[in-house]
Amino acid sequence: AGSFQDAGVIQHAYNLNFPLHMVPAGSAQCPAWSSFSVSSPAVVLEALKQAEDRSDAVVARLYEAHGSTVVAWLQTSLPVKEAMLCDLLERPVARGCLPLEPRGVRLSFTPFHLLSVLLVLRR
């Protein structure tokens, strides 16, 4: 019922096409943990990979899926020391430095916009 945004179609499509795979583990109880989260349901974290030319960095690729203009926060439990916008070849863009804030990294999206974020990690 309602719009595809209200119905959660994007999330349901990901759940269908990329189902959760369970792996047997020990009997010890572990707290729930996620290395990344995004504050807006309109923004999808599509890919996460090691940077091609930097062993101390990862690249997160996100896109806006609802056709809206939105600000979202990318949060991670990784020890990030620097964040910057980059192009698809992972080259930093001019004025692409992103401040690290307690809520994470603030990202602004226009409708269906793709962003790549280079996250340099502390060693």
VENRAUR-V202758 format. One record per backbone hydrogen bond with DSSP energy under -1.0 kcal/mol. CO is the residue of the C=O (numbers start at 1). NH is the residue of the N-H. If there is no record, write none. Layout:
[[CO	NH] [CO	NH]]
This chain:
[[3	7] [4	9] [8	12] [9	13] [10	14] [11	15] [12	16] [13	17] [14	18] [35	77] [37	75] [40	43] [42	65] [44	46] [44	63] [47	61] [49	59] [56	121] [57	51] [58	119] [59	49] [60	117] [61	46] [61	47] [62	115] [63	44] [70	109] [72	107] [73	39] [74	105] [75	37] [78	80] [79	122] [82	120] [83	98] [84	118] [85	93] [87	90] [91	87] [93	96] [96	85] [101	104] [104	101] [105	74] [107	72] [109	70] [110	113] [113	64] [115	62] [116	86] [117	60] [118	84] [119	58] [120	81] [120	82]]
